[in-house]
Amino acid sequence: MGLACLLLSLGLGGCDPSAEVPVPESSSSASSIPALAARPTPPPPAPLPAALRSAYRDLSAGQFERGRSAAQAYLALHPGDAQANLMIGLSFFKADNHGAARPYFEAALEADPEYYITYDYLAEACFLLGELEAARAHYHSFRSFVPGEPRTYVRLGVIELEQSRPELAAAYFREALSLFDALQHSDPRSYGRQQPELASAHARMGELHFAAGEYELARTELEQATGIWPGNISAFYTLSQVYRRLGEDELADGAARHYESERQQRIDGGTPK
């Protein structure tokens, strides 16, 4: 989700979510993607009150407990407030406590079902908790409000891969790549911030081609993935296997060495994820 739309959802100004990324008029790759009824753009939420603005600043600075305490104090005075529940949920989410975040995101949506950014966070929390059916449903809810967010399609593709539906997964990844291309032209700054997700879409397409024995296509996708985001080390591992199948042993050895070196650094704590 783009930063501008997050700020809008918190009542801090921002963009029209339906206009964040131009959605291509047609896409044959999306033929098997479930169609959703378009929703009218919801009105922007009321501006954050001072107490929640303070909590938001704390969360942005990594002061999760302090921000949570401020939001909880506000919620005690305003039971059921959607923005306060979202803020508390974010305080847990950003600290990687997704199980604790989930009920607050659900409470925010119970209070305001059109508080669309919450669907994205709730979907991500469920995804990271391994609750894939719930994650899929919430990503589709978010997609109905923000149809042009490429990261949503990447996540939906991963869910379909996890559930052994490679053709549908490929449709989602192709649609994500199409949306990334549109984003590159419409909002280069947002496109730049989403390079890890772009690389992930290419890497996953590479994995699908590799599984199908389409090694040259896999090579193209995986070389793009590793070039865009070298931190995606699993792509280097798969790329090493692709090179090996193509008889490019020197390239295979190089990709494998990069994977092993980066993996060991992460085990040792020397390289941030």
DOZAGU-980654 format. One line per 2 residues: number of its first residue (from 1); for each residue x, y, z of N, C-alpha, C. Coordinates in pm, whole numbers, padded with zeros to 5 digits. Atoms other than C-alpha are relative to their C-alpha. Example, Ala and Ser with C-alpha at 12.3 -4.5 7.8 and 13.67 -1.06 7.14 Angstrom:
% residues 2
1	00089/-00119/00000/01230/-00450/00780/00090/00120/00000; -00082/-00119/-00006/01367/-00106/00714/-00077/00109/00073 $
//
This chain:
% residues 273
1	00084/-00119/00000/00000/00000/00000/00088/00123/00000; -00081/-00120/00008/00141/00339/-00098/-00011/00085/00126 $
3	-00003/-00084/-00119/00242/00581/00176/-00108/00105/-00003; 00100/-00106/00008/00009/00850/00047/-00137/-00051/00039 $
5	00131/00055/-00035/-00293/00622/00078/-00006/-00041/00146; -00002/00027/-00144/-00184/00512/00426/-00029/00127/00076 $
7	00024/-00127/-00067/-00174/00877/00530/-00145/00043/-00015; 00141/-00032/00020/-00517/00931/00376/-00086/-00081/00094 $
9	00083/00088/-00082/-00655/00633/00565/00007/00038/00147; -00013/-00043/-00138/-00527/00780/00890/-00050/00142/00021 $
11	00050/-00135/-00013/-00686/01114/00820/00110/00104/-00003; -00114/-00092/00005/-00350/01279/00745/00023/00052/-00141 $
13	-00018/-00044/00137/-00410/01367/00381/00053/-00112/-00085; -00055/00104/00087/-00301/01169/00078/-00071/-00007/-00133 $
15	00047/00019/00137/-00441/01023/-00240/-00137/-00064/-00004; 00121/00077/00029/-00754/00882/-00392/00044/-00144/-00024 $
17	-00050/00137/00015/-00702/00504/-00347/-00033/-00062/-00133; 00037/00060/00127/-00884/00419/-00665/00085/00052/-00114 $
19	-00082/-00057/00106/-00643/00636/-00860/00148/-00021/00025; -00142/00014/-00034/-00318/00518/-00704/00081/-00057/-00115 $
21	-00067/00059/00114/-00222/00302/-01003/-00102/-00017/-00111; 00094/00023/00109/-00390/00308/-01344/-00012/-00151/-00025 $
23	00021/00142/00024/-00543/-00035/-01393/-00010/-00022/-00150; 00008/00024/00145/-00479/-00172/-01744/-00142/-00034/-00042 $
25	00137/00023/00046/-00797/-00181/-01951/-00030/-00148/-00020; 00022/00143/00018/-00751/-00547/-02032/00130/-00072/00025 $
27	-00118/00080/-00026/-00514/-00823/-01937/-00036/-00147/-00015; 00034/00139/00023/-00533/-01174/-02081/00052/-00088/00112 $
29	-00057/00080/-00107/-00314/-01297/-01795/-00091/-00005/00121; 00088/-00005/-00116/-00585/-01203/-01550/-00132/-00071/-00025 $
31	00128/00058/00038/-00855/-01410/-01722/-00057/-00092/00107; 00050/00090/-00102/-00877/-01656/-01432/-00004/00064/00138 $
33	00005/-00069/-00128/-00851/-01396/-01156/-00145/00035/00030; 00140/-00030/-00031/-01185/-01363/-00976/-00033/00147/-00017 $
35	00046/-00137/00016/-01372/-01052/-01078/-00072/00044/00127; 00066/-00054/-00118/-01491/-00829/-00796/-00085/00120/-00040 $
37	00084/-00116/00024/-01772/-00578/-00794/00074/00126/00044; -00069/-00125/-00034/-01630/-00227/-00801/-00073/00070/00113 $
39	00057/-00077/-00110/-01684/-00023/-00489/00021/00148/-00029; -00027/-00143/00007/-01731/00351/-00484/00109/00036/00101 $
41	-00106/-00043/-00092/-01437/00528/-00326/-00063/00052/00128; 00059/-00047/-00126/-01519/00573/00043/00045/00142/00031 $
43	-00043/-00136/-00038/-01512/00924/00185/00122/-00009/00090; -00118/00002/-00087/-01186/01014/00358/-00042/00003/00147 $
45	00034/-00002/-00142/-01186/00953/00734/00024/00138/00061; -00023/-00126/-00070/-01198/01235/00980/00149/00013/00035 $
47	-00140/-00017/-00039/-00857/01386/01061/00027/-00063/00136; -00037/00060/-00129/-00672/01213/01343/-00004/00106/00109 $
49	-00008/-00091/-00115/-00725/01377/01681/00145/00008/00050; -00138/-00026/-00043/-00414/01511/01853/00062/-00122/00068 $
51	-00056/00114/-00074/-00374/01205/02078/00045/-00111/-00095; -00037/00105/00095/-00370/00966/01783/00110/00046/-00095 $
53	-00114/-00051/00078/-00140/01194/01585/00130/-00025/00076; -00119/00027/-00082/00104/01162/01873/00035/-00148/-00004 $
55	-00024/00145/00007/00062/00784/01869/00061/-00037/-00134; -00053/00029/00133/00125/00777/01495/00146/00041/-00012 $
57	-00140/-00044/00002/00446/00977/01537/00088/-00099/00077; -00077/00097/-00078/00561/00732/01804/00022/-00129/-00080 $
59	-00013/00122/00080/00491/00433/01579/00098/00020/-00114; -00091/-00029/00111/00674/00599/01291/00144/00003/00046 $
61	-00135/-00006/-00055/00975/00645/01520/00043/-00132/00062; -00034/00129/-00058/00968/00281/01630/-00028/-00012/00148 $
63	00036/00003/-00142/00834/00364/01977/-00137/-00068/00013; 00126/00072/00012/00570/00092/01961/-00080/-00002/00130 $
65	00073/00005/-00128/00482/00060/02329/-00055/00137/00037; 00047/-00135/-00031/00458/00434/02375/-00119/00038/-00089 $
67	00111/-00029/00089/00239/00472/02068/-00124/-00080/00035; 00112/00085/-00039/00024/00181/02180/-00070/00056/00124 $
69	00059/-00054/-00123/-00027/00333/02524/-00085/00123/-00029; 00077/-00119/00035/-00142/00662/02372/-00130/-00037/-00070 $
71	00120/00042/00072/-00385/00486/02138/-00097/-00072/00093; 00087/00069/-00095/-00517/00266/02419/-00071/00098/00092 $
73	00063/-00102/-00085/-00580/00569/02636/-00113/00069/-00075; 00105/-00062/00081/-00776/00727/02352/-00117/-00095/-00018 $
75	00106/00098/00020/-00970/00406/02291/-00085/-00016/00125; 00076/00011/-00125/-01069/00390/02658/-00104/00110/00012 $
77	00094/-00113/-00003/-01236/00729/02616/-00096/-00002/-00117; 00084/00006/00121/-01379/00647/02271/-00013/-00146/-00042 $
79	00011/00145/00030/-01479/00277/02273/-00043/-00025/-00143; 00037/00040/00135/-01491/00117/01932/00054/00089/-00110 $
81	-00052/-00091/00102/-01302/00395/01754/00088/-00077/-00101; -00071/00077/00102/-01173/00253/01422/00147/00042/-00010 $
83	-00137/-00047/00014/-00864/00473/01400/00087/-00043/00119; -00076/00042/-00118/-00756/00393/01756/00030/-00149/-00006 $
85	-00024/00145/00011/-00801/00020/01697/00106/-00030/-00106; -00103/00021/00101/-00598/00040/01378/00138/00036/00055 $
87	-00129/-00044/-00052/-00323/00231/01558/00057/-00103/00099; -00047/00103/-00094/-00305/-00029/01837/00044/-00123/-00077 $
89	-00039/00114/00082/-00302/-00305/01579/00134/00022/-00067; -00128/-00030/00065/-00017/-00133/01396/00116/-00007/00098 $
91	-00109/00004/-00099/00182/-00107/01718/00048/-00143/00022; -00040/00141/-00010/00179/-00487/01739/00055/-00051/-00133 $
93	-00039/00047/00133/00207/-00546/01364/00144/00039/-00032; -00134/-00048/00031/00518/-00334/01327/00105/-00061/00090 $
95	-00091/00072/-00088/00673/-00523/01619/-00001/-00150/-00029; 00006/00139/00045/00605/-00851/01432/-00082/-00091/00091 $
97	00091/00079/-00081/00339/-00963/01679/-00135/-00001/-00071; 00116/-00006/00087/00079/-01039/01417/-00126/-00059/00063 $
99	00115/00057/-00069/-00142/-01253/01637/-00067/00102/00091; 00057/-00104/-00087/-00185/-00965/01882/-00064/00112/-00083 $
101	00053/-00108/00084/-00249/-00720/01597/-00137/-00034/-00057; 00120/00040/00074/-00526/-00920/01435/-00131/00045/00063 $
103	00132/-00039/-00053/-00813/-00859/01680/-00026/00151/-00005; 00020/-00145/00008/-00753/-00483/01671/-00035/00041/-00143 $
105	00039/-00028/00138/-00767/-00479/01291/-00145/-00042/-00022; 00139/00045/00014/-01089/-00681/01310/-00096/00097/00068 $
107	00086/-00096/-00070/-01231/-00436/01564/-00013/00129/-00080; 00006/-00121/00082/-01142/-00143/01336/-00100/-00018/-00115 $
109	00092/00025/00110/-01332/-00303/01049/-00144/-00019/00047; 00135/00011/-00055/-01627/-00387/01271/-00058/00139/00022 $
111	00046/-00137/-00022/-01646/-00019/01358/-00024/00073/-00131; 00012/-00070/00128/-01598/00096/00998/00044/-00093/-00112 $
113	-00034/00095/00106/-01615/-00164/00718/00062/00064/-00123; -00059/-00068/00115/-01501/00100/00468/00138/00059/00032 $
115	-00135/-00046/-00036/-01174/00170/00650/00098/-00092/-00070; -00054/00100/00092/-01008/00000/00357/00144/-00040/00027 $
117	-00139/00036/-00024/-00640/00015/00458/00011/-00115/00099; -00005/00104/-00102/-00724/-00216/00748/-00008/-00139/-00061 $
119	00005/00131/00066/-00809/-00500/00509/00139/-00047/-00041; -00135/00035/00043/-00453/-00487/00379/00083/-00050/00118 $
121	-00077/00042/-00117/-00298/-00507/00725/-00054/-00130/00059; 00057/00124/-00053/-00542/-00776/00840/00036/-00118/-00090 $
123	-00039/00106/00092/-00471/-00980/00527/00145/-00039/00021; -00142/00028/-00019/-00097/-00948/00582/00024/-00074/00131 $
125	-00014/00068/-00128/-00130/-01049/00947/-00041/-00147/-00013; 00045/00138/00018/-00331/-01358/00851/00098/-00079/-00086 $
127	-00098/00066/00088/-00082/-01440/00574/00122/-00043/00081; -00120/00031/-00077/00211/-01425/00814/-00027/-00100/00112 $
129	00040/00100/-00099/00018/-01637/01064/-00030/-00135/-00066; 00028/00125/00071/-00032/-01903/00796/-00147/-00027/-00023 $
131	00144/00017/00018/-00409/-01848/00778/-00035/00048/-00141; 00003/-00042/00140/-00421/-01843/00401/-00140/00028/-00053 $
133	00136/-00025/00048/-00796/-01867/00343/-00048/00137/00048; 00040/-00131/-00052/-00858/-01568/00569/00078/00111/-00070 $
135	-00082/-00099/00068/-00569/-01380/00409/-00055/00027/-00140; 00054/-00017/00136/-00712/-01442/00061/-00126/00086/00004 $
137	00126/-00073/-00006/-01054/-01313/00162/00024/00149/00029; -00026/-00140/-00035/-00913/-00995/00317/00075/00073/-00111 $
139	-00066/-00065/00113/-00682/-00927/00023/-00101/00033/-00109; 00102/-00030/00100/-00982/-00953/-00209/-00086/00118/00045 $
141	00075/-00117/-00049/-01171/-00708/00013/00079/00127/-00026; -00084/-00118/00025/-00880/-00468/-00009/00005/00030/-00150 $
143	-00008/-00019/00145/-00856/-00524/-00386/-00127/00066/-00054; 00123/-00061/00048/-01219/-00422/-00424/-00001/00151/00022 $
145	-00013/-00144/-00024/-01130/-00081/-00279/00117/00059/-00080; -00121/-00050/00065/-00782/-00046/-00433/00041/-00104/-00106 $
147	-00022/00106/00098/-00780/-00251/-00755/00137/00003/-00066; -00126/-00013/00073/-00443/-00126/-00880/00124/-00016/00084 $
149	-00118/00016/-00086/-00210/-00221/-00593/00072/-00129/-00036; -00066/00123/00047/00047/-00466/-00738/00039/-00096/00110 $
151	-00042/00088/-00110/00165/-00597/-00402/-00110/-00098/00039; 00112/00088/-00032/-00183/-00740/-00340/-00001/-00123/-00090 $
153	00000/00111/00095/-00156/-00953/-00652/00118/-00093/00024; -00113/00086/-00034/00189/-01077/-00552/-00037/-00092/00115 $
155	00038/00081/-00115/00053/-01193/-00217/-00105/-00105/-00038; 00100/00097/00041/-00250/-01357/-00376/00063/-00112/-00083 $
157	-00070/00103/00076/-00018/-01537/-00617/00074/-00097/00090; -00072/00087/-00093/00192/-01668/-00330/-00098/-00094/00071 $
159	00100/00085/-00065/-00122/-01795/-00157/-00042/-00113/-00093; 00040/00105/00094/-00226/-01981/-00472/00113/-00102/-00020 $
161	-00112/00094/00008/00124/-02131/-00498/00000/-00094/00120; 00000/00081/-00122/00104/-02249/-00138/-00111/-00104/-00003 $
163	00113/00092/00007/-00226/-02415/-00220/-00005/-00076/-00132; -00018/00086/00118/-00096/-02585/-00536/-00093/00035/-00115 $
165	00075/-00045/00117/-00277/-02375/-00795/00093/00087/-00087; -00103/-00078/00070/00014/-02272/-01020/-00053/00087/-00113 $
167	00049/-00081/00110/-00192/-02148/-01315/-00062/00130/00050; 00058/-00121/-00057/-00389/-01906/-01101/00109/00087/00061 $
169	-00111/-00076/-00056/-00071/-01805/-00920/00071/00079/-00110; -00066/-00068/00111/00090/-01723/-01255/-00082/00119/-00049 $
171	00086/-00110/00043/-00211/-01510/-01350/00015/00120/00093; -00018/-00109/-00096/-00171/-01306/-01031/00136/00067/-00018 $
173	-00133/-00059/00014/00203/-01261/-01080/00010/00083/-00128; -00003/-00078/00125/00157/-01150/-01442/-00076/00131/00015 $
175	00077/-00123/-00021/-00109/-00903/-01337/00079/00097/00088; -00084/-00085/-00085/00122/-00773/-01063/00107/00069/-00083 $
177	-00106/-00059/00083/00400/-00719/-01318/-00057/00106/-00093; 00065/-00100/00084/00157/-00536/-01548/-00029/00127/00080 $
179	00030/-00116/-00085/00053/-00311/-01260/00128/00072/00042; -00127/-00064/-00030/00415/-00249/-01164/00047/00086/-00117 $
181	-00039/-00078/00118/00481/-00135/-01519/-00079/00130/-00006; 00080/-00121/-00002/00191/00109/-01494/00045/00094/00110 $
183	-00044/-00081/-00114/00314/00228/-01154/00131/00072/-00031; -00128/-00061/00034/00661/00295/-01293/-00019/00133/-00074 $
185	00025/-00121/00077/00512/00555/-01525/-00085/00101/00076; 00092/-00091/-00068/00243/00698/-01298/00056/00054/00131 $
187	-00050/-00040/-00132/00431/00713/-00967/00138/-00062/00021; -00134/00061/-00009/00807/00648/-00998/00050/-00014/00142 $
189	-00048/00011/-00138/00870/00714/-00628/-00059/-00121/00068; 00063/00118/-00059/00618/00453/-00518/00055/-00126/-00064 $
191	-00060/00114/00070/00756/00217/-00781/00137/-00032/00059; -00132/00022/-00058/01103/00265/-00636/-00005/-00064/00137 $
193	00014/00057/-00135/00984/00181/-00286/-00043/-00146/-00003; 00055/00135/00006/00827/-00144/-00404/00088/-00098/-00078 $
195	-00090/00088/00073/01133/-00300/-00566/00006/-00143/00057; 00000/00139/-00051/01139/-00600/-00326/-00120/-00080/-00048 $
197	00118/00072/00046/00783/-00690/-00425/00006/-00026/-00150; -00018/00023/00143/00861/-00643/-00794/00094/-00118/-00023 $
199	-00095/00111/00012/01160/-00875/-00756/-00066/-00132/00038; 00068/00122/-00043/00941/-01126/-00572/-00090/-00053/-00111 $
201	00088/00045/00108/00693/-01134/-00861/00081/-00067/-00111; -00086/00061/00101/00973/-01203/-01110/00054/-00135/00049 $
203	-00057/00123/-00054/01128/-01465/-00881/-00103/-00112/00002; 00104/00103/-00004/00798/-01648/-00836/-00035/-00049/-00140 $
205	00022/00044/00137/00738/-01650/-01209/00114/-00091/-00046; -00114/00085/00032/01088/-01791/-01246/-00014/-00139/00058 $
207	00021/00131/-00063/01005/-02069/-01002/-00103/-00082/-00077; 00103/00071/00076/00693/-02157/-01200/00055/-00052/-00132 $
209	-00061/00045/00125/00888/-02171/-01526/00097/-00115/00026; -00096/00106/-00033/01157/-02382/-01359/-00074/-00132/00024 $
211	00078/00121/-00030/00897/-02629/-01230/-00058/-00061/-00127; 00056/00048/00126/00756/-02653/-01584/00108/-00042/-00100 $
213	-00109/00036/00090/01099/-02722/-01733/00029/00106/-00105; -00022/-00111/00094/01101/-02384/-01913/00119/00081/00049 $
215	-00119/-00051/-00069/01458/-02304/-01819/00045/00137/-00052; -00040/-00132/00050/01527/-02010/-02050/-00094/00108/00053 $
217	00095/-00097/-00056/01210/-01836/-01937/00028/00020/00149; -00033/-00011/-00142/01302/-01913/-01577/00124/00087/00019 $
219	-00123/-00079/-00009/01649/-01768/-01633/-00030/00149/-00014; 00032/-00141/00022/01506/-01443/-01769/-00065/00062/00123 $
221	00071/-00054/-00116/01271/-01395/-01474/00090/00010/00123; -00084/00003/-00119/01526/-01491/-01209/00116/00097/-00010 $
223	-00105/-00102/00016/01800/-01273/-01354/-00056/00140/00024; 00064/-00128/-00030/01557/-00982/-01343/-00019/00015/00150 $
225	00026/-00006/-00144/01463/-01066/-00984/00127/00032/00077; -00124/-00021/-00074/01823/-01083/-00862/00064/00133/-00034 $
227	-00052/-00131/00037/01917/-00770/-01055/-00075/00113/00068; 00082/-00103/-00064/01629/-00570/-00910/00025/00006/00149 $
229	-00011/00004/-00146/01672/-00686/-00551/00092/-00114/00041; -00095/00106/-00036/01990/-00879/-00464/-00026/-00063/00136 $
231	00031/00056/-00130/01855/-00931/-00114/-00094/-00119/-00004; 00089/00116/00015/01611/-01192/-00248/00087/-00123/-00027 $
233	-00102/00103/00020/01859/-01473/-00188/-00058/-00133/-00048; 00058/00125/00050/01616/-01758/-00256/-00003/-00002/-00152 $
235	-00003/-00007/00145/01605/-01634/-00615/00136/-00043/-00054; -00133/00043/00042/01981/-01688/-00637/00013/-00153/00005 $
237	-00005/00146/-00010/01937/-02046/-00520/-00069/-00064/-00121; 00072/00057/00114/01675/-02120/-00785/00075/00028/-00130 $
239	-00076/-00034/00120/01882/-01938/-01046/00120/-00092/-00017; -00112/00093/00011/02179/-02160/-00964/-00046/-00134/-00058 $
241	00054/00124/00052/01960/-02463/-01034/-00034/00011/-00149; 00032/-00023/00141/01842/-02312/-01362/00127/-00001/-00084 $
243	-00126/00000/00074/02196/-02241/-01475/00055/-00142/-00015; -00050/00136/00003/02291/-02597/-01387/-00073/-00082/-00108 $
245	00077/00074/00101/02009/-02737/-01603/00036/00046/-00142; -00036/-00053/00132/02124/-02514/-01889/00146/-00027/-00035 $
247	-00140/00031/00026/02482/-02637/-01861/00094/00115/00025; -00081/-00117/-00032/02610/-02301/-01735/00060/-00018/00139 $
249	-00049/00038/-00132/02815/-02450/-01453/00072/00113/00072; -00070/-00111/-00066/03032/-02144/-01387/-00098/00100/00059 $
251	00104/-00089/-00051/02727/-01921/-01354/-00075/-00065/00116; 00069/00072/-00106/02558/-02186/-01142/00080/00005/00130 $
253	-00086/-00003/-00119/02855/-02199/-00905/00000/00140/00062; 00000/-00137/-00052/02858/-01820/-00875/-00128/00034/00073 $
255	00128/-00027/-00066/02487/-01796/-00794/-00012/-00078/00130; 00006/00082/-00121/02518/-02081/-00543/00090/00059/00109 $
257	-00088/-00061/-00100/02815/-01912/-00372/-00063/00125/00060; 00066/-00121/-00051/02622/-01586/-00346/-00109/-00038/00100 $
259	00108/00045/-00089/02326/-01768/-00193/00057/-00046/00134; -00055/00054/-00124/02540/-01954/00062/00065/00108/00084 $
261	-00065/-00109/-00074/02739/-01644/00156/-00102/00088/00070; 00103/-00086/-00059/02429/-01431/00211/-00079/-00074/00108 $
263	00073/00079/-00099/02250/-01710/00394/00079/-00009/00131; -00082/00011/-00119/02540/-01753/00633/00009/00133/00074 $
265	-00003/-00131/-00064/02562/-01380/00697/-00128/00026/00077; 00127/-00021/-00071/02196/-01376/00790/-00008/-00088/00124 $
267	-00003/00086/-00118/02243/-01670/01022/00085/00064/00109; -00091/-00063/-00095/02531/-01483/01184/-00048/00138/00046 $
269	00054/-00130/-00039/02322/-01168/01206/00070/00117/-00063; -00078/-00109/00058/02547/-00967/00979/-00069/00073/-00113 $
271	00070/-00063/00112/02300/-00887/00702/-00147/00014/00033; 00142/-00015/-00028/01958/-00734/00763/-00083/-00061/-00110 $
273	00089/00060/00099/01669/-00905/00595/-00073/00108/-00076 $
//
